[in-house]
Amino acid sequence: MPLRFDGCLATNLEQAFRHLEQVYERLIAPTGLTLLEWYVLRALYEQDGLTASHLAALVCRHPSSMTAVLDRMEEKGLLRRQIDAADRRVVHVFLTERGRAFRPQVEAVAAHLDRVITESLSAEQLATFRYVLSVLQNIELSAS
């Protein structure tokens, strides 16, 4: 299948990301979570008590945009925020019991989509794809 937009890598990467995001949204819909809430829960399952700014970086969002998401998630009873005792500007985010209870559903969606992707590629293609993802996740622009 040919790439769109004259093969422009960045545009096609964005197209693939948006398509997978729509697939994720359909898979997540039964949980009542938004995609961003799902990302936040996944990050907190890996490490509970992250600072709000570190959490924003992990889910690739600007820290200022996280306040509304965390407000909604707190209203849903999924997490709680706690001000750092040593530095009142720092806020830590912790899962609640309700937030922890979503873990099997959240992990099932991730596993399902991973299966769909891995079953679409050979072992060699998958290894190359994982390598390319790691490179893309660490691209830095030079100072020039």
C-alpha positions as CSV (number, residue, x, y, z in Angstrom):
1,M,0.0,0.0,0.0
2,P,1.6,3.3,-1.0
3,L,2.1,6.1,1.5
4,R,0.0,9.3,1.2
5,F,1.2,12.8,0.6
6,D,4.0,11.9,-1.8
7,G,5.5,9.6,0.9
8,C,6.2,12.4,3.4
9,L,7.3,10.5,6.5
10,A,6.1,13.0,9.1
11,T,2.7,13.4,7.6
12,N,2.2,9.6,7.2
13,L,3.4,9.1,10.8
14,E,0.8,11.6,11.9
15,Q,-1.8,9.8,9.8
16,A,-0.9,6.4,11.3
17,F,-1.0,7.9,14.8
18,R,-4.4,9.5,14.3
19,H,-5.8,6.3,12.9
20,L,-4.5,4.2,15.8
21,E,-5.9,6.9,18.2
22,Q,-9.3,6.4,16.7
23,V,-9.0,2.6,17.1
24,Y,-7.9,3.1,20.7
25,E,-10.9,5.4,21.3
26,R,-13.3,2.7,20.0
27,L,-11.7,0.0,22.2
28,I,-11.7,2.3,25.3
29,A,-15.2,3.6,24.9
30,P,-16.9,0.8,27.0
31,T,-14.8,1.8,30.0
32,G,-16.2,5.3,30.0
33,L,-12.6,6.7,29.9
34,T,-11.3,9.2,27.4
35,L,-8.1,8.4,25.6
36,L,-6.1,10.9,27.7
37,E,-7.5,9.5,30.9
38,W,-6.5,6.0,29.7
39,Y,-2.9,7.3,29.1
40,V,-2.8,8.9,32.6
41,L,-4.0,5.7,34.2
42,R,-1.4,3.6,32.3
43,A,1.4,6.0,33.5
44,L,0.2,5.8,37.1
45,Y,0.0,2.0,37.0
46,E,3.7,2.0,36.1
47,Q,4.5,4.5,38.9
48,D,2.0,5.9,41.3
49,G,2.6,9.3,42.9
50,L,4.2,11.0,39.9
51,T,4.3,14.7,39.9
52,A,1.7,16.4,37.6
53,S,4.4,17.8,35.4
54,H,6.2,14.5,35.0
55,L,2.9,12.9,34.2
56,A,2.2,15.5,31.6
57,A,5.6,14.7,30.0
58,L,4.8,11.0,30.0
59,V,1.5,11.5,28.2
60,C,3.0,14.1,25.8
61,R,0.9,17.0,27.0
62,H,1.8,20.5,28.2
63,P,1.6,20.7,32.0
64,S,-0.9,23.5,31.9
65,S,-3.3,21.3,29.9
66,M,-3.2,18.6,32.5
67,T,-5.1,20.5,35.2
68,A,-8.5,20.0,33.5
69,V,-7.8,16.3,32.8
70,L,-6.8,15.7,36.4
71,D,-9.8,17.7,37.7
72,R,-12.1,15.4,35.6
73,M,-10.4,12.3,36.8
74,E,-10.5,13.4,40.4
75,E,-14.3,14.1,40.0
76,K,-14.7,10.5,38.6
77,G,-12.9,9.2,41.7
78,L,-9.9,7.8,39.7
79,L,-7.1,9.7,41.4
80,R,-6.3,12.2,44.1
81,R,-3.7,15.0,44.1
82,Q,-1.5,15.8,47.0
83,I,0.7,18.9,47.4
84,D,4.4,18.1,48.1
85,A,5.2,19.0,51.7
86,A,8.7,20.2,50.8
87,D,7.7,22.3,47.8
88,R,4.0,23.5,47.6
89,R,4.4,24.2,43.9
90,V,4.7,20.5,43.2
91,V,1.6,18.3,43.1
92,H,1.8,14.5,43.2
93,V,-0.9,12.3,41.6
94,F,-2.0,9.1,43.2
95,L,-4.5,6.4,42.1
96,T,-7.6,5.7,44.2
97,E,-9.0,2.3,44.7
98,R,-11.5,3.1,41.9
99,G,-8.6,4.1,39.6
100,R,-6.7,0.9,40.4
101,A,-9.9,-1.1,39.7
102,F,-9.7,0.0,36.0
103,R,-6.3,-1.7,35.6
104,P,-7.5,-5.0,34.1
105,Q,-9.7,-3.2,31.5
106,V,-6.9,-0.7,30.6
107,E,-4.3,-3.4,30.3
108,A,-6.8,-5.6,28.2
109,V,-7.3,-2.8,25.7
110,A,-3.5,-2.3,25.4
111,A,-2.9,-6.0,25.0
112,H,-5.7,-6.3,22.4
113,L,-4.3,-3.5,20.2
114,D,-0.7,-4.8,20.6
115,R,-2.0,-8.2,19.3
116,V,-3.6,-6.6,16.4
117,I,-0.4,-4.7,15.5
118,T,2.0,-7.6,16.1
119,E,-0.2,-10.1,14.2
120,S,0.0,-7.7,11.2
121,L,3.8,-7.9,11.0
122,S,6.5,-10.5,10.7
123,A,8.9,-11.0,13.6
124,E,11.6,-9.2,11.6
125,Q,9.2,-6.3,10.7
126,L,8.2,-6.0,14.3
127,A,11.8,-5.8,15.5
128,T,12.5,-3.1,12.9
129,F,9.3,-1.3,13.8
130,R,10.2,-1.3,17.5
131,Y,13.7,0.0,16.7
132,V,12.3,2.8,14.5
133,L,9.8,3.8,17.3
134,S,12.7,4.1,19.8
135,V,14.6,6.3,17.4
136,L,11.5,8.5,16.7
137,Q,10.8,8.9,20.4
138,N,14.3,10.3,20.9
139,I,14.7,12.6,18.0
140,E,16.2,16.0,19.0
141,L,16.5,19.1,16.8
142,S,20.0,20.4,16.5
143,A,20.7,24.0,17.7
144,S,21.5,25.2,14.2
